[in-house]
Each structure stands twice: as structure tokens, then as C-alpha cells.
């Protein structure tokens, strides 16, 4: 477990790879910049195998294009209490990827900056949790062309709403019944769910576990 003011991955003209891994691996930032990936060099941050990151704010691609954050694996989490920015007015091609049961919580806004190429949210069996009943906000990312899913060979823009799951959970218990994660009361979940997830969702629906649910047929990825 590591506590720092700000976590900078890639600076002074050099690209870097940062990794937070394992159930005991965690990084907590207390500074206003929070997590900055791609500050002077194309860089990436990987959170996997139950690793955890907690921050007040984040920018992916601050002064360089093509940087990324990947959160993958059940129990792997990035909890961000403020805003998350992908790129800025000059740099793009940056991504936030969430896969295989990974979870990213955003307490503020998720901003996609456009300039030539786009910045993307990539979902492959992962969960994006937005604070509050932001069903319309989360849903706007999809037709807006800002979400990619894995085709089996490549990441592709997916604007098909039926490929995704959107749900608002008013209580922790309702969220836990769907995702297996605690502390998610009052969050909107945007996901490309896996088949087992649907079974849990249906069981939760039968019990009246959440206040609003819009079930979407799973997008079948190519083998």
C-alpha cells in the first residue's frame, strides 16, 4: 500500500508503464492532480489482479497522445472521487479500458476531449460506475461514438445501445447483487456484461433489488 500526493506516469519527455497489482497492491493519492498518465511521454497504467487506486482527479494524456489506463480482473478497482479527463484540446488517442470484471468509479464527470482522432472508453466485461442516476449521461457515450468494445481481434466503436447494460443502483445491496462489489450505492453502472452477470441481474430484478433497470442483450464478441 502506497500513499502519494500525485501519481505521475510518464514525464520529462519519457514514456512509462505503471502497474498496481495484487489484492494487497494499492495506491492512494491526496493531491489535486491525482493520477496523471502521459505527462511528457506516451504512457500507460495497469491495475490488475485485485489492485486498487484511489484518487481525487485524473487525466489520461495530459501533454502527449496515445496514453492509457487499464483496469482488469475481478476485484481490480480505480475509485476516482472527482473528474476524469481523457486527453485535452491538443492530444488525443487516449483510452480508459475496463475489462474482465474490473471497476472504475467516477464521482465527478468523465470528459472526452476531441481533436482529430478520438479518446475512448473501452469496455470488455468491465464496469463504469458514475455517481448518481446518470442513465442519460452514461447512455450518451454510446451513440456519441466514445465507447469501444472488443471484436475478438481489435477494439471497435460500438454505437449499438442493445450491446450494453445500463442500471441505476440506489443502495449498496442492490449494487452488490449485480457486480459483487461493495460501496456502490447511488451509482449508475455502464457495462458490457458477461453471461453470468445477467443471471445475477435477473435474480436481483426478481427480488426488486434496484430502482431502475434497463436490460440489454449482450453483444456477442467474435471468437
Kinemage of the C-alpha trace (Angstrom):
@kinemage 1
@onewidth
@group {chain A} dominant
@subgroup {mainchain}
@vectorlist {calphas} color= white
{ca unk a 1} P 0.000 0.000 0.000
{ca unk a 2} L 1.398 3.379 -1.039
{ca unk a 3} L 0.215 6.894 -0.276
{ca unk a 4} L 1.408 9.735 -2.510
{ca unk a 5} L 0.437 13.304 -3.259
{ca unk a 6} L 0.006 12.727 -7.005
{ca unk a 7} L 0.726 9.713 -9.211
{ca unk a 8} L 2.543 10.739 -12.395
{ca unk a 9} L 3.152 8.064 -15.020
{ca unk a 10} L 5.420 9.357 -17.769
{ca unk a 11} L 7.150 12.744 -17.500
{ca unk a 12} L 10.156 14.758 -18.659
{ca unk a 13} L 9.787 13.519 -22.227
{ca unk a 14} L 9.911 9.821 -21.285
{ca unk a 15} L 7.094 7.303 -21.576
{ca unk a 16} L 6.452 4.922 -18.685
{ca unk a 17} L 4.436 1.868 -17.654
{ca unk a 18} L 2.997 1.807 -14.137
{ca unk a 19} L 1.445 -1.288 -12.558
{ca unk a 20} L -0.680 -1.700 -9.430
{ca unk a 21} L -1.305 -5.396 -8.915
{ca unk a 22} L -2.434 -7.973 -6.364
{ca unk a 23} L -5.051 -7.790 -3.626
{ca unk a 24} L -2.568 -6.010 -1.359
{ca unk a 25} L -1.396 -3.596 -4.029
{ca unk a 26} L -2.916 -0.153 -3.656
{ca unk a 27} L -2.065 3.474 -4.340
{ca unk a 28} L -3.905 6.402 -2.755
{ca unk a 29} L -3.344 9.964 -3.941
{ca unk a 30} L -4.176 13.056 -1.901
{ca unk a 31} L -3.131 15.857 -4.271
{ca unk a 32} L -5.321 17.874 -6.599
{ca unk a 33} L -3.814 16.456 -9.796
{ca unk a 34} L -4.490 12.895 -8.635
{ca unk a 35} L -3.485 10.448 -11.354
{ca unk a 36} L -1.768 11.859 -14.446
{ca unk a 37} L -0.806 9.401 -17.200
{ca unk a 38} L 1.103 10.729 -20.200
{ca unk a 39} L 2.803 13.903 -18.975
{ca unk a 40} L 5.657 14.352 -21.423
{ca unk a 41} L 5.675 10.851 -22.876
{ca unk a 42} L 3.124 8.293 -24.118
{ca unk a 43} L 2.471 6.133 -21.052
{ca unk a 44} L 0.148 3.557 -19.516
{ca unk a 45} L -1.100 2.475 -16.102
{ca unk a 46} L -2.277 -1.091 -15.448
{ca unk a 47} L -4.418 -2.024 -12.425
{ca unk a 48} L -4.942 -5.790 -12.273
{ca unk a 49} L -5.240 -8.920 -10.119
{ca unk a 50} L -7.163 -7.104 -7.396
{ca unk a 51} L -5.046 -3.959 -7.353
{ca unk a 52} L -6.647 -0.669 -6.293
{ca unk a 53} L -6.107 3.020 -6.985
{ca unk a 54} L -7.865 5.889 -5.230
{ca unk a 55} L -7.619 9.494 -6.444
{ca unk a 56} L -9.269 12.904 -6.319
{ca unk a 57} L -8.935 13.603 -10.053
{ca unk a 58} L -7.302 12.118 -13.146
{ca unk a 59} L -6.048 12.955 -16.625
{ca unk a 60} L -5.080 10.404 -19.269
{ca unk a 61} L -2.963 12.106 -21.929
{ca unk a 62} L -2.056 15.404 -20.279
{ca unk a 63} L 0.734 16.519 -22.631
{ca unk a 64} L 1.003 13.576 -25.013
{ca unk a 65} L -1.289 11.384 -27.147
{ca unk a 66} L -1.975 7.631 -27.046
{ca unk a 67} L -1.730 7.078 -23.296
{ca unk a 68} L -3.961 4.652 -21.412
{ca unk a 69} L -5.262 3.295 -18.125
{ca unk a 70} L -6.403 -0.340 -17.979
{ca unk a 71} L -8.327 -1.798 -15.029
{ca unk a 72} L -8.839 -5.535 -15.429
{ca unk a 73} L -9.853 -8.528 -13.335
{ca unk a 74} L -12.450 -9.057 -10.612
{ca unk a 75} L -11.544 -7.029 -7.542
{ca unk a 76} L -9.418 -4.553 -9.502
{ca unk a 77} L -10.715 -1.044 -8.889
{ca unk a 78} L -9.966 2.581 -9.608
{ca unk a 79} L -12.005 4.862 -7.363
{ca unk a 80} L -11.892 8.481 -8.502
{ca unk a 81} L -13.916 10.948 -6.427
{ca unk a 82} L -13.570 13.806 -8.930
{ca unk a 83} L -13.381 14.323 -12.679
{ca unk a 84} L -11.613 12.047 -15.161
{ca unk a 85} L -10.323 13.638 -18.366
{ca unk a 86} L -9.310 11.686 -21.457
{ca unk a 87} L -6.930 13.842 -23.489
{ca unk a 88} L -7.092 17.595 -23.846
{ca unk a 89} L -7.549 20.141 -26.618
{ca unk a 90} L -4.256 19.172 -28.299
{ca unk a 91} L -3.668 15.488 -27.518
{ca unk a 92} L -5.915 12.541 -28.276
{ca unk a 93} L -5.905 8.805 -28.945
{ca unk a 94} L -6.069 8.187 -25.180
{ca unk a 95} L -8.095 5.378 -23.618
{ca unk a 96} L -9.630 4.128 -20.407
{ca unk a 97} L -10.085 0.345 -20.683
{ca unk a 98} L -12.110 -1.725 -18.183
{ca unk a 99} L -12.214 -5.498 -18.635
{ca unk a 100} L -12.969 -8.881 -17.059
{ca unk a 101} L -14.841 -7.607 -14.007
{ca unk a 102} L -12.689 -4.546 -13.378
{ca unk a 103} L -14.433 -1.500 -11.921
{ca unk a 104} L -13.873 2.243 -12.351
{ca unk a 105} L -15.887 4.649 -10.189
{ca unk a 106} L -16.125 8.308 -11.190
{ca unk a 107} L -17.564 10.679 -8.623
{ca unk a 108} L -17.427 13.693 -10.953
{ca unk a 109} L -17.621 13.782 -14.730
{ca unk a 110} L -15.950 11.697 -17.439
{ca unk a 111} L -14.790 14.083 -20.168
{ca unk a 112} L -13.787 13.075 -23.702
{ca unk a 113} L -11.731 15.728 -25.471
{ca unk a 114} L -11.770 15.638 -29.280
{ca unk a 115} L -9.064 16.715 -31.687
{ca unk a 116} L -8.694 14.760 -34.916
{ca unk a 117} L -8.755 11.205 -33.547
{ca unk a 118} L -10.936 10.480 -30.547
{ca unk a 119} L -10.388 9.463 -26.965
{ca unk a 120} L -12.238 6.316 -25.943
{ca unk a 121} L -13.774 4.326 -23.116
{ca unk a 122} L -13.104 0.608 -23.795
{ca unk a 123} L -15.396 -1.971 -22.201
{ca unk a 124} L -14.927 -5.740 -22.328
{ca unk a 125} L -16.834 -7.270 -19.424
{ca unk a 126} L -15.921 -4.297 -17.208
{ca unk a 127} L -17.945 -1.754 -15.241
{ca unk a 128} L -18.000 2.035 -15.244
{ca unk a 129} L -19.829 3.455 -12.217
{ca unk a 130} L -20.966 7.090 -12.342
{ca unk a 131} L -22.191 8.735 -9.168
{ca unk a 132} L -25.923 9.367 -9.115
{ca unk a 133} L -28.731 8.472 -11.507
{ca unk a 134} L -26.781 9.354 -14.658
{ca unk a 135} L -28.525 6.952 -17.028
{ca unk a 136} L -28.814 9.597 -19.739
{ca unk a 137} L -25.204 10.676 -19.275
{ca unk a 138} L -23.860 7.145 -19.477
{ca unk a 139} L -26.144 6.347 -22.378
{ca unk a 140} L -24.933 9.369 -24.346
{ca unk a 141} L -21.392 7.963 -24.537
{ca unk a 142} L -22.589 5.081 -26.715
{ca unk a 143} L -24.373 6.845 -29.622
{ca unk a 144} L -21.734 9.564 -29.294
{ca unk a 145} L -19.156 7.057 -30.558
{ca unk a 146} L -16.986 7.294 -27.461
{ca unk a 147} L -17.228 3.640 -26.405
{ca unk a 148} L -15.307 0.761 -27.953
{ca unk a 149} L -15.810 -2.972 -27.430
{ca unk a 150} L -13.512 -5.880 -28.259
{ca unk a 151} L -14.351 -7.583 -31.566
{ca unk a 152} L -12.131 -10.592 -30.926
{ca unk a 153} L -9.298 -9.094 -32.963
{ca unk a 154} L -9.490 -5.352 -32.327
{ca unk a 155} L -11.224 -2.559 -30.434
{ca unk a 156} L -14.108 -1.108 -32.455
{ca unk a 157} L -16.516 1.763 -31.876
{ca unk a 158} L -19.876 0.338 -30.796
{ca unk a 159} L -22.899 2.631 -31.009
{ca unk a 160} L -25.467 -0.147 -30.534
{ca unk a 161} L -27.291 0.546 -27.264
{ca unk a 162} L -28.523 -3.058 -27.130
{ca unk a 163} L -24.917 -4.231 -26.687
{ca unk a 164} L -24.664 -2.595 -23.266
{ca unk a 165} L -26.231 -2.718 -19.841
{ca unk a 166} L -27.322 0.435 -18.015
{ca unk a 167} L -28.600 0.308 -14.466
{ca unk a 168} L -29.022 2.703 -11.562
{ca unk a 169} L -28.457 1.286 -8.088
{ca unk a 170} L -29.888 3.275 -5.224
{ca unk a 171} L -28.468 1.025 -2.488
{ca unk a 172} L -25.264 -0.879 -1.791
{ca unk a 173} L -27.179 -4.144 -1.500
{ca unk a 174} L -28.650 -3.766 -4.973
{ca unk a 175} L -25.266 -2.993 -6.497
{ca unk a 176} L -23.567 -5.887 -4.732
{ca unk a 177} L -26.163 -8.322 -6.061
{ca unk a 178} L -25.188 -7.336 -9.597
{ca unk a 179} L -21.439 -6.683 -9.515
{ca unk a 180} L -20.109 -8.307 -6.385
{ca unk a 181} L -18.532 -5.009 -5.313
{ca unk a 182} L -19.338 -3.146 -2.130
{ca unk a 183} L -19.911 0.570 -1.620
{ca unk a 184} L -21.751 1.233 -4.890
{ca unk a 185} L -24.996 2.652 -3.572
{ca unk a 186} L -26.239 5.584 -5.627
{ca unk a 187} L -24.232 4.767 -8.758
{ca unk a 188} L -25.159 4.258 -12.393
{ca unk a 189} L -23.439 1.250 -13.951
{ca unk a 190} L -22.485 1.103 -17.630
{ca unk a 191} L -21.207 -2.306 -18.685
{ca unk a 192} L -20.725 -4.893 -21.376
{ca unk a 193} L -21.809 -7.700 -19.062
{ca unk a 194} L -20.784 -11.319 -19.225
{ca unk a 195} L -23.434 -14.105 -19.280
{ca unk a 196} L -23.032 -14.922 -15.574
{ca unk a 197} L -23.667 -11.268 -14.762
{ca unk a 198} L -27.074 -11.412 -16.402
{ca unk a 199} L -28.076 -14.318 -14.186
{ca unk a 200} L -27.293 -12.219 -11.112
{ca unk a 201} L -29.087 -9.223 -12.584
{ca unk a 202} L -32.244 -11.213 -13.238
{ca unk a 203} L -32.202 -12.627 -9.718
{ca unk a 204} L -31.842 -9.123 -8.345
{ca unk a 205} L -34.703 -7.879 -10.517
{ca unk a 206} L -36.954 -10.659 -9.274
{ca unk a 207} L -36.308 -9.501 -5.712
{ca unk a 208} L -36.906 -5.855 -6.549
{ca unk a 209} L -33.304 -5.107 -5.648
{ca unk a 210} L -32.809 -1.944 -7.654
{ca unk a 211} L -34.829 1.119 -8.503
{ca unk a 212} L -34.348 1.189 -12.240
{ca unk a 213} L -33.122 -1.430 -14.709
{ca unk a 214} L -32.890 -1.458 -18.451
{ca unk a 215} L -31.750 -4.859 -19.613
{ca unk a 216} L -29.806 -5.036 -22.855
{ca unk a 217} L -28.923 -8.110 -24.859
{ca unk a 218} L -25.247 -8.944 -24.592
{ca unk a 219} L -23.103 -8.036 -27.539
{ca unk a 220} L -21.542 -11.238 -28.845
{ca unk a 221} L -17.861 -10.770 -29.457
{ca unk a 222} L -16.189 -12.749 -32.215
{ca unk a 223} L -14.313 -15.796 -31.026
